[in-house]
Amino acid sequence: MATITKISAQKRPGRYNIFLDEQYAFPVSEEVLINYGLRKGIVLDEAAQDELKKADADTQAYQLALNYLSYQLRTVKEMTDYLRDHEVSVDTAADVILRLQKQGYMDDGEYARAYIRTNMRLSLKGPGVLAQELKRRGIRDQNQLEDALLQYDEHTLIENGTKLAQQVWQRQHNLSQHARQQKVRQTLQTKGYRSDDLQLFWADLDLELDPEDEADALTLAAQKAARHYRPLTERKQLQKFKQALMRKGFSFDQINGWLADHLDDLD
């Protein structure tokens, strides 16, 4: 048993030092001081002292968690990792997270819904990629994921997918029409648009080159390859040149036709 003989304020606002039997014992927050009604003359046994220390640890961890939440919403996993990195014990972290959940400050389901709503408007990522990002942030419950993905409405999906497809198409200046279409499809799939999603807008995309544009693309790719594989008069170099253009989607006949018209200019 020990008696509180002194309570002094620290330089840090809201923190106090507790002295038992004239000796410094432990610090507490203002919240613990008030909640437990601590004052001079109160007698504390070891169990009471341990309870006060735990309450103080919980309070500090809670304030730490609130500060982390002040920037943006967090998942349980993100908060657990954050508190662990700040050397908060597993038990204390669990108590803090439960308290935050009861107060409505943390909700993985709401986090997932908000994440989808925000990112489907600020980025062109498809549902698949956003679902993977949520999983990395700790949203593992399949029901929560599916519920969140309902936020990604069909109108936004078509709008985002179409815009992304057009951006990719415009960037592939030195590819054939077929290769550009493949590149667009591959990029859409990589960005999280599933086969069922593509069916909603693929047929309406304008992904065709007129003969003149196709010829320009071939010339652009051929000139670049020619500079890389000079001199084209050598058989090995010529073979590599053709292979490079075929990888860009141009047919054997297209390549030979271009060479027939331009080979003399490349010597």
Residue, then its C-alpha position, 0 to 999 in steps of 0.5 A: m500500500a502507498t499514499i499519494t503525497k504529491i501530484s505535479a504538472q509536467k511541462r507537457p500540457g495534460r500530463y502529471n507526475i504521481f508521487l507515492d510516499e514522497q517518491y516519484a511513482f509514475p505519470v498519468s494523463e489529465e483524463v486518468l487524473i480526473n476519471y479516477g479522482l486522484r488527489k493527495g491522501i488517496v491510498l493505492d495498492e499494487a493492483a490500483q497502481d497497475e490499473l492506473k498505469k494501464a489506463d494511462a497507456d490506453t489514454q496515450a495510445y488513444q490520443l496517438a490513434l486519434n492523431y493518426l485518424s485526423y489525416q484520413l480514415r484508417t482500416v483496422k490493419e493500418m491502425t494495428d500496424y501503426l500502433r505496433d510501430h509506435e511500441v504500443s502493446v497488443d492488448t492496449a492496441a486492441d482496446v484502443i481500436l475497440r473503443l474507436q469502433k464503438q465511437g464510430y471513428m473506425d469502420d472497415g466497411e465504411y472505409a472500403r465504401a469511401y475508398i471506392r467512391t473517392n478513387m473511382r472519381l479521382s483515378l481511372k483504375g478499374p474495380g479489380v485494381l481497387a479491390q486489390e488495393l483494399k485487400r492490401r490495406g486490410i479489407r479481407d472480408q468478402n462481403q465488405l469488398e463486394d458491398a464497397l464495389l457496388q459504389y462503382d456504378e456502371h456509368t462511371l465504369i464505362e466513362n473511366g474505361t473509355k477514357l483510359a482506352q482512348q489515352v492508351w490508344q493515342r500513345q501508341h503511335n508506332l504500332s499497327q491497328h491490331a497491336r494498338q488494340q491489343k495494347v489497349r485491352q491489356t492495359l485495361q485488364t492490368k488496370g482492373y477492368r474485367s472481361d465483363d466490364l470490357q463488354l460494356f464499352w469495348a464495341d463503342l470504342d473508336l479503335e481503328l486506323d484508316p489506311e493513311d494513319e496505318a501507313d504513317a504508323l508503319t513508317l514511324a516504326a520502320q524509321k526508328a527500327a532502321r536507325h537501330y539496325r543499320p545497315l539494313t543491307e546486311r542479312k542479319q540486320l534486315q532480319k532483326f528489322k523485320q522482327a522488330l516491326m512484326r512485334k509491333g503488329f505489322s504484317f510480313d506483307q506490310i513490312n516488305g511493301w514498305l522496304a520495297d519503297h524505302l530501302d534505297d533511301l536507308d543506305 
